[in-house]
Amino acid sequence: MKILMVCLGNICRSPLAEGILTAKIAELGLDHLVDSAGTSGWHVGSRPHEGSIKIASEHGIDISHQKSRQFTTSDYEDFDLILAMDSENYKDIMKLAANEAQKKKVKLMLNYAHPGKNMAVPDPYYTGNFKEVYNLLEIACANLVTEVRMD
Ligand code: 4NP
């Protein structure tokens, strides 16, 4: 299975989500593929925000090699599951879907932590709270990996 994490800038939340899920998949010896992208192209080519790199490294995860890229319509063909960090990201991705099958691939990330609540991952670019983001993503990724290991 191929999973894409999506936020606005692809420098704070989705790189962290990619790193956490990738680590869990490696720990379990699974062969799912994880990537991340931003709905904007504002930071294309940049590595993750220092705050995301630091909180990941405090948990033994290295995300410093990642490079920001923008979400494209071809991601709908390349990925099975597309996880939006907040409802704006969700709407922006859904606008680019060509059909119902593609729309079905898009889900809100935190519904894996708090089902049905449609919660947003707070943006640490504005809040500065990378620890809160890490903790939310950790729970969502733990639940997600339990689901995808069946596939
Ligand atoms: P992210 O956070 O979507 O979690 O990567 C942001 C990064 C950059 C900006 C906004 C949010 N920005 O305005 O440049």
Boltz pocket constraint, residues with backbone or C-beta under 6 A from the ligand:
constraints:
  - pocket:
      binder: B
      contacts: [[A, 7], [A, 8], [A, 9], [A, 10], [A, 11], [A, 12], [A, 13], [A, 14], [A, 42], [A, 123], [A, 124], [A, 125]]
      max_distance: 6.0
